[in-house]
Amino acid sequence: MGDVPGPTPDDIVTALRRGPATPDALLMRLGQVDRDAMWWAVEEAVRQGRVASTAQIECGPDGLCGTSAPTVLSLAGR
């Protein structure tokens, strides 16, 4: 039984070329991937300056920060 490889920062960028997305929408675009693995790839893409986020990554597993709007991820500079 092998582990399914998680998405890479490149996978995140490719998925966001279709437009901005909430974390749940991004998960749907990526298919059957682990949420934690997706967040690792998102954090790395943000660190590289390729992806922008409307909220802190640490907002929670659904990108929710209290009463604020859900996190939206997009390509940086767009």
N, C-alpha and C positions, 0 to 999 in steps of 0.2 A: 504494500500500500504506500504510494508515494504522496508527498505533499504537493498540493496545487500551488504553483508559484504565485506570489502576490503581484499586484500591478506595480509598474515602475513609474517614476516621474514622467517618462515619455508617454506612457499609457494615459496618465491623467491629462497631459497637454492635448493628446489626440482626442480624448473624450470631450474636453472643453472647447474644441474647435467647432463643435455643434452649437455652442452658445453657453452662457452662464448656467450654473446648476446648483441646486441645494445638495447637501451631502447624500440624501436619499436618491435624488435623481441621478447623481453621479454614480452611485452604486448600481442603479439599474442600467446605466450606459455601459458599465464595465462588465456586467454579467455576474456570474457566481464567484464573487471574491469576498474574502474576509474583510469586515469593516476595519479592524485594527490595521491590517496590511494596507488598505486604501488610505487610511489616515497617515501612515508612515510615508507613503508615496506623495500624498498631498503636502505634508510638512516639508519634505525634501524639495518638491517643486516650488513651494513658496520660498524656501531658503535660497534656491537658485535664482529667484527673481522671475520665474516663468509663469507663476500663478498668483493671483491676488485673492484675498479672502476679506469678506465684510466684517468678520469677527475674529476673535482670538481662537486658535485651534483648540485650546483647552476648554471650550465652552460646553463640552459634554458630548456624549456619543451620537447625538442627533444634530449637533451644531446649534443647539439652543442655549441661549444665555439669559436665564431669568425671563423677563417680560419683553426682551428685545426681539426684533424680527429674526427669523431663521438665517443662518449663515448662507451666503451665496458665494460660490467659487467661480472665478472667471480667469481668462488668460490675462496676464499682466499687461498693462498698457492699453487695454480695450475697454 
